Amino acid sequence: MRICVPFEGPGAGEAPLTWGQQDIWASMTRFGEQLPLGGVDPLPDGTGVEDVVAELRYLMGRYQVLRTRLRFAADGTPRQVVAAAGETVLEVLDADEPAAAAQDMLRRYRREPVDFTRDWPLRMGVVRHRGRLTHLCAVIWHLAMDRSGAAVMLREVAARVQEPVAGMQPLEQAGWQSSAAGARQSRSALRHWERVLRAMPAPWPVRSRRPERPRHWKGRLVSPAIPLATRLLQERTGADPATTLLAAFAVAVRRCSGVDPVPVLLVTSNRFRSGLADVVAPVAQPGLCLVEVADAGFDTVLDGARRAATAAYKHAYYDTAGRESLVDRVAEERGPQFRVDFHLNDRRGPQPPAARGSLERALARRTLDWTPFKDSPSSRVFVHADDAGRATVLTCYADTHHVSLAEASAVLTTLESVLTDAAR
């Protein structure tokens, strides 16, 4: 059953994509994927269909990004079109095995093709078992929001916030980015990118090897030692966890590849900028930095990583098309193998106090496994860091035409050992 849900909300118009939207659209185009966010949640007992309809109407009316579709110019350039009102649907599915049916619904929502010119960014459905709603399934285009924006949205919908939305909405962002002030910001950021791109060393040397099949693999290291070592280092040095992870990553890459200084793309939330702290929209973009390692001690690398990261964050807000044009121009000058090999995305939250335990026992509980991943373009080494209770999970995507699984594994385990050695 499909229930029609009308909605209306403030803000309507057409504008170019914002820089955050441009960045995600470029990734979607490159990978040929929709990169959806979302999942399945159990519903509290007593939740009625009318409650979920009200939530869906609230979401669509409150957030400009959920009322946004695309219009393509003659040259294929997408533009955002925000509607003042419209209709969406809530799917209600009756099932004998509701948990399995909810997961099937999630897979279907992720797999079904999207018409960006006609579909709304949010798909929502509920599963009903013997007359009782059991699960909610929701999937949102990544083009509509990043993880930080999704967290703001979930917090506001739980509290049913009625005050006007906070921050600079996408239409307003696009207007500022097209202004003289926006142009100055983008030019400054791209000058930084050009300086770093031209100072970068040669990429990870490709040694003679038989490539893995499939080409791309996903590794998962679960480390109870990393949060413990990070907390000890924070107490000793005052360094924040993100900078500590960056420094350890740079040392690990240098030891495993010989590349130095180490170029790293840092996923930057940009929410420290005026008007972007609580906005429900995609504003994250990559920042680029060089971390010098040489034979320096960890504390010295840590100081350099702090300065490099600060510069990267400052210059991670720019016109994506301009960045891609710049990278292509420098790559043409430096050769076909030129690219940034290393990408780091620290998605951890505030670090809780670490249990006073043995680093050696924590290291002994580490696990690492690899599984094949989609055979499509990717960064040669892309590492995400996430919380998992009292452990840190490092998820690594490796391109084995350039980096073997043994080399990528060594980066992860060396990163962990760098942190624990420094903490000792």
DAHU-V35574 format. One record per helix or strand of 2 or more residues. SS is the DSSP state (2 for helix, 1 for strand). FROM is the first residue (numbers start at 1). LEN is the number of residues. If there is no record, write none. Layout:
BEGIN
SS&FROM&LEN / SS&FROM&LEN
END
This chain:
BEGIN
1&2&7 / 1&13&4 / 2&19&13 / 1&37&6 / 2&49&14 / 2&64&4 / 1&68&5 / 1&78&5 / 1&85&10 / 2&98&14 / 1&122&8 / 1&132&9 / 2&147&13 / 2&170&8 / 2&180&20 / 1&216&8 / 2&224&14 / 2&241&17 / 1&262&7 / 1&285&7 / 2&298&17 / 2&320&15 / 1&342&5 / 2&359&6 / 1&367&6 / 1&381&8 / 1&391&9 / 2&405&19
END
